Amino acid sequence: YTPQARDSALQYVANITAGGSTNISGAFSTAVPQFNAANDSTANIIIFLTDGMPTVGITERTALLNHVHNLITSTETEIFLYSFGIGTDVDQQLLTLMSSQNNGYAEFLLNDELESRITNFYLRIKNPVLLSPTVTFSSQNSNNVYPNPLPNLYIGQQMIVAGRYTETGPLTVTLSGRAFNQPVSYQYTFNRSDSADSRYQFLTKVWAKQKIENLLIQYYSLNPISPEAIALKQQIINLSIAYGVISPFTSFGNPNAITGPEETIVENSIPGDYKLISNYPNPFNPQTTIKFIVDKNFSGIALIKIYNSAGILVDIAELYINGRGVYQFVWKAEKFSS
């Protein structure tokens, strides 16, 4: 940063005009080559903001992903790509894939959240805890560990790593990575149980959810009618049914169920007339704002059901809906704390 660089950037922004189109490939063609001169002493981060679907340049999803990948690979620099989809007209699959393939993640927000979300994001990334993290185990009998790859960890965030094991007894887990260009590692030792414990039944759901998310990234990168995509979709459905975890291809089909184990799951029962927007903040304490889009002329009471990680219904909120639009409500968790 220099005052001259600041003035140059402000002048550049002032000369930008809106042409009514969304050229995502052109944006990356302009931005990425600037990292050819980057070095290991800098935080090589791209923050990508978009409020629309790609309409000019490269518009096909796979071709666009390959374009971004090739641009970043050509820099021979490790770049962290964070995407922010603003509003309701964005390709969430594209942004999720693009970020996850380049050491970052995607967030989705509405127009009125931009300043607060970007501010909070900057406060996080300026304080890295573990960059390019890897996980190793003292025993070789651990498998199906997710997320894979592990996301970067910044101050104020949590990292949940879930896997399966075939051998009981003590285990040491080592998380390694970098922070401020220095190697960092953390070790945790615990005992692998040899029997089921009802207090920790929710952990199987956590693992299943993370595996489903990993499979979805692979699924979205394929043609949905290809044999590979169809097989992945069926695997996701099977996991969802087996563990009682919702997915884009399944939903809880019994509206009168009180707890997760009694519910049935029905494929393709999510209506296309509404869409959940990720809650914020997440994780949260003591409250979070849940937003959703209604895309039909409906007037009446909407029931929002809150389930905990064990699949148990813990709260039902009512919200009056009056036609199409974006709705939100604040859910407070403190009244459910023990």
ChimeraX attribute file (.defattr): number of C-alpha atoms within 10 A of each C-alpha:
attribute: neighborCount
match mode: 1-to-1
recipient: residues
	/A:1	5
	/A:2	7
	/A:3	8
	/A:4	9
	/A:5	10
	/A:6	11
	/A:7	11
	/A:8	12
	/A:9	11
	/A:10	11
	/A:11	11
	/A:12	10
	/A:13	10
	/A:14	9
	/A:15	7
	/A:16	8
	/A:17	7
	/A:18	6
	/A:19	6
	/A:20	7
	/A:21	12
	/A:22	18
	/A:23	18
	/A:24	21
	/A:25	19
	/A:26	13
	/A:27	13
	/A:28	17
	/A:29	15
	/A:30	10
	/A:31	13
	/A:32	17
	/A:33	14
	/A:34	10
	/A:35	18
	/A:36	12
	/A:37	9
	/A:38	16
	/A:39	12
	/A:40	9
	/A:41	8
	/A:42	9
	/A:43	15
	/A:44	14
	/A:45	15
	/A:46	18
	/A:47	14
	/A:48	17
	/A:49	17
	/A:50	19
	/A:51	18
	/A:52	17
	/A:53	18
	/A:54	20
	/A:55	14
	/A:56	12
	/A:57	14
	/A:58	16
	/A:59	16
	/A:60	11
	/A:61	19
	/A:62	16
	/A:63	12
	/A:64	19
	/A:65	20
	/A:66	12
	/A:67	16
	/A:68	20
	/A:69	14
	/A:70	11
	/A:71	16
	/A:72	23
	/A:73	14
	/A:74	12
	/A:75	16
	/A:76	13
	/A:77	15
	/A:78	18
	/A:79	19
	/A:80	21
	/A:81	21
	/A:82	22
	/A:83	23
	/A:84	24
	/A:85	24
	/A:86	19
	/A:87	18
	/A:88	19
	/A:89	11
	/A:90	17
	/A:91	15
	/A:92	17
	/A:93	15
	/A:94	21
	/A:95	25
	/A:96	21
	/A:97	22
	/A:98	26
	/A:99	22
	/A:100	20
	/A:101	17
	/A:102	18
	/A:103	19
	/A:104	22
	/A:105	19
	/A:106	21
	/A:107	19
	/A:108	24
	/A:109	19
	/A:110	16
	/A:111	11
	/A:112	10
	/A:113	13
	/A:114	16
	/A:115	10
	/A:116	9
	/A:117	18
	/A:118	13
	/A:119	10
	/A:120	11
	/A:121	14
	/A:122	11
	/A:123	14
	/A:124	16
	/A:125	16
	/A:126	12
	/A:127	14
	/A:128	17
	/A:129	20
	/A:130	23
	/A:131	22
	/A:132	17
	/A:133	18
	/A:134	16
	/A:135	17
	/A:136	13
	/A:137	16
	/A:138	12
	/A:139	13
	/A:140	10
	/A:141	12
	/A:142	15
	/A:143	12
	/A:144	14
	/A:145	17
	/A:146	21
	/A:147	19
	/A:148	15
	/A:149	15
	/A:150	20
	/A:151	17
	/A:152	21
	/A:153	20
	/A:154	19
	/A:155	13
	/A:156	12
	/A:157	12
	/A:158	10
	/A:159	11
	/A:160	10
	/A:161	14
	/A:162	19
	/A:163	17
	/A:164	14
	/A:165	14
	/A:166	10
	/A:167	14
	/A:168	12
	/A:169	10
	/A:170	12
	/A:171	17
	/A:172	13
	/A:173	15
	/A:174	15
	/A:175	16
	/A:176	18
	/A:177	19
	/A:178	16
	/A:179	18
	/A:180	15
	/A:181	12
	/A:182	9
	/A:183	11
	/A:184	15
	/A:185	15
	/A:186	11
	/A:187	12
	/A:188	10
	/A:189	12
	/A:190	10
	/A:191	10
	/A:192	14
	/A:193	12
	/A:194	10
	/A:195	7
	/A:196	8
	/A:197	8
	/A:198	7
	/A:199	8
	/A:200	10
	/A:201	13
	/A:202	16
	/A:203	14
	/A:204	17
	/A:205	22
	/A:206	20
	/A:207	22
	/A:208	24
	/A:209	24
	/A:210	20
	/A:211	20
	/A:212	26
	/A:213	17
	/A:214	16
	/A:215	16
	/A:216	19
	/A:217	17
	/A:218	15
	/A:219	20
	/A:220	18
	/A:221	16
	/A:222	16
	/A:223	12
	/A:224	14
	/A:225	9
	/A:226	11
	/A:227	11
	/A:228	13
	/A:229	19
	/A:230	15
	/A:231	14
	/A:232	20
	/A:233	21
	/A:234	12
	/A:235	14
	/A:236	27
	/A:237	23
	/A:238	14
	/A:239	19
	/A:240	23
	/A:241	19
	/A:242	12
	/A:243	18
	/A:244	24
	/A:245	25
	/A:246	20
	/A:247	20
	/A:248	15
	/A:249	15
	/A:250	20
	/A:251	22
	/A:252	19
	/A:253	15
	/A:254	12
	/A:255	9
	/A:256	8
	/A:257	14
	/A:258	14
	/A:259	14
	/A:260	18
	/A:261	12
	/A:262	13
	/A:263	17
	/A:264	14
	/A:265	19
	/A:266	15
	/A:267	15
	/A:268	13
	/A:269	13
	/A:270	16
	/A:271	8
	/A:272	9
	/A:273	12
	/A:274	15
	/A:275	15
	/A:276	13
	/A:277	20
	/A:278	14
	/A:279	19
	/A:280	18
	/A:281	14
	/A:282	12
	/A:283	12
	/A:284	12
	/A:285	10
	/A:286	12
	/A:287	15
	/A:288	17
	/A:289	16
	/A:290	17
	/A:291	18
	/A:292	17
	/A:293	16
	/A:294	18
	/A:295	14
	/A:296	13
	/A:297	11
	/A:298	13
	/A:299	11
	/A:300	11
	/A:301	12
	/A:302	12
	/A:303	11
	/A:304	13
	/A:305	12
	/A:306	14
	/A:307	15
	/A:308	12
	/A:309	16
	/A:310	19
	/A:311	21
	/A:312	16
	/A:313	15
	/A:314	13
	/A:315	13
	/A:316	11
	/A:317	13
	/A:318	12
	/A:319	13
	/A:320	11
	/A:321	16
	/A:322	14
	/A:323	13
	/A:324	15
	/A:325	13
	/A:326	18
	/A:327	16
	/A:328	14
	/A:329	15
	/A:330	13
	/A:331	16
	/A:332	13
	/A:333	14
	/A:334	10
	/A:335	7
	/A:336	8
	/A:337	6
	/A:338	4
